[in-house]
Amino acid sequence: MENITMPADHKQVIFTDKNGTRREGIYREILKSFVDTSNGKGTDDLANIFPQHQITHWEYVDHDKNPNADIMVIL
């Protein structure tokens, strides 16, 4: 990831590695790495840590997005 701005420290992101695998986690500035935290994975497991040079794309997780936006409730 050359010349690409990194996310803010400890912010929730979705990131893609060089193999094309998308993961959800956080960026840890002190580690200069992305940490996969999906499915309850811990940040202390080295298998869940991906150095920023292995990441091809990232984006912030949009918590405001309604996952059920297509569902309408009629009262």
C-alpha atoms as a printed R data frame, in Angstrom:
   type eleno elety resid chain resno       x       y      z
1  ATOM     1    CA   MET     A     1   0.000   0.000  0.000
2  ATOM     2    CA   GLU     A     2   2.320   2.719 -1.137
3  ATOM     3    CA   ASN     A     3   1.245   6.368 -0.857
4  ATOM     4    CA   ILE     A     4  -2.145   5.473  0.632
5  ATOM     5    CA   THR     A     5  -3.298   7.152  3.825
6  ATOM     6    CA   MET     A     6  -3.882   4.799  6.727
7  ATOM     7    CA   PRO     A     7  -7.088   4.899  8.796
8  ATOM     8    CA   ALA     A     8  -7.267   6.488 12.228
9  ATOM     9    CA   ASP     A     9  -5.948   4.359 15.084
10 ATOM    10    CA   HIS     A    10  -8.406   1.817 16.547
11 ATOM    11    CA   LYS     A    11 -11.139   2.582 13.990
12 ATOM    12    CA   GLN     A    12 -13.338  -0.193 12.573
13 ATOM    13    CA   VAL     A    13 -12.439  -0.956  8.964
14 ATOM    14    CA   ILE     A    14 -12.975  -3.492  6.224
15 ATOM    15    CA   PHE     A    15  -9.682  -4.355  4.566
16 ATOM    16    CA   THR     A    16  -8.548  -6.484  1.626
17 ATOM    17    CA   ASP     A    17  -5.217  -8.299  1.539
18 ATOM    18    CA   LYS     A    18  -3.038  -9.079 -1.488
19 ATOM    19    CA   ASN     A    19  -4.854 -12.431 -1.916
20 ATOM    20    CA   GLY     A    20  -8.177 -10.595 -2.317
21 ATOM    21    CA   THR     A    21  -9.561 -11.724  1.041
22 ATOM    22    CA   ARG     A    22 -11.797  -9.130  2.733
23 ATOM    23    CA   ARG     A    23 -11.796  -8.931  6.507
24 ATOM    24    CA   GLU     A    24 -13.317  -6.726  9.163
25 ATOM    25    CA   GLY     A    25 -11.258  -5.407 12.019
26 ATOM    26    CA   ILE     A    26  -9.327  -2.408 13.297
27 ATOM    27    CA   TYR     A    27  -6.175  -0.550 12.317
28 ATOM    28    CA   ARG     A    28  -3.454  -0.441 14.991
29 ATOM    29    CA   GLU     A    29  -1.097   2.444 14.322
30 ATOM    30    CA   ILE     A    30   1.510   1.287 16.851
31 ATOM    31    CA   LEU     A    31   1.746  -2.073 15.032
32 ATOM    32    CA   LYS     A    32   1.401  -0.511 11.561
33 ATOM    33    CA   SER     A    33  -1.018  -3.372 10.968
34 ATOM    34    CA   PHE     A    34  -4.643  -4.250 10.418
35 ATOM    35    CA   VAL     A    35  -6.127  -6.687 12.951
36 ATOM    36    CA   ASP     A    36  -8.964  -9.063 12.028
37 ATOM    37    CA   THR     A    37 -11.484  -8.923 14.882
38 ATOM    38    CA   SER     A    38 -14.422 -10.626 13.169
39 ATOM    39    CA   ASN     A    39 -16.089 -13.631 14.802
40 ATOM    40    CA   GLY     A    40 -14.606 -12.814 18.188
41 ATOM    41    CA   LYS     A    41 -10.990 -13.214 17.096
42 ATOM    42    CA   GLY     A    42  -8.552 -11.730 19.566
43 ATOM    43    CA   THR     A    43  -5.966  -9.085 18.839
44 ATOM    44    CA   ASP     A    44  -3.317 -11.138 20.645
45 ATOM    45    CA   ASP     A    45  -3.326 -13.920 18.008
46 ATOM    46    CA   LEU     A    46  -0.592 -13.212 15.441
47 ATOM    47    CA   ALA     A    47  -2.580 -15.039 12.744
48 ATOM    48    CA   ASN     A    48  -5.099 -12.173 12.907
49 ATOM    49    CA   ILE     A    49  -2.530  -9.398 12.305
50 ATOM    50    CA   PHE     A    50  -1.852  -8.157  8.772
51 ATOM    51    CA   PRO     A    51   0.994  -5.642  8.211
52 ATOM    52    CA   GLN     A    52  -0.105  -2.600  6.226
53 ATOM    53    CA   HIS     A    53   2.156  -3.554  3.282
54 ATOM    54    CA   GLN     A    54  -0.013  -6.681  2.775
55 ATOM    55    CA   ILE     A    55  -3.217  -4.632  2.410
56 ATOM    56    CA   THR     A    56  -4.387  -3.421 -0.985
57 ATOM    57    CA   HIS     A    57  -7.562  -1.571  0.058
58 ATOM    58    CA   TRP     A    58  -9.392  -0.476  3.186
59 ATOM    59    CA   GLU     A    59 -12.542   1.452  4.052
60 ATOM    60    CA   TYR     A    60 -14.218   2.551  7.265
61 ATOM    61    CA   VAL     A    61 -17.123   0.430  8.520
62 ATOM    62    CA   ASP     A    62 -20.355   2.388  8.140
63 ATOM    63    CA   HIS     A    63 -22.207   1.756 11.415
64 ATOM    64    CA   ASP     A    64 -24.968   4.183 10.406
65 ATOM    65    CA   LYS     A    65 -25.955   2.042  7.451
66 ATOM    66    CA   ASN     A    66 -29.191   0.202  8.186
67 ATOM    67    CA   PRO     A    67 -28.739  -3.500  7.293
68 ATOM    68    CA   ASN     A    68 -32.532  -3.850  6.891
69 ATOM    69    CA   ALA     A    69 -33.030  -0.791  4.690
70 ATOM    70    CA   ASP     A    70 -35.164  -2.795  2.260
71 ATOM    71    CA   ILE     A    71 -37.678  -3.796  4.946
72 ATOM    72    CA   MET     A    72 -40.683  -1.566  5.526
73 ATOM    73    CA   VAL     A    73 -42.800  -1.863  8.662
74 ATOM    74    CA   ILE     A    74 -46.500  -1.200  8.203
75 ATOM    75    CA   LEU     A    75 -48.491  -0.573 11.358
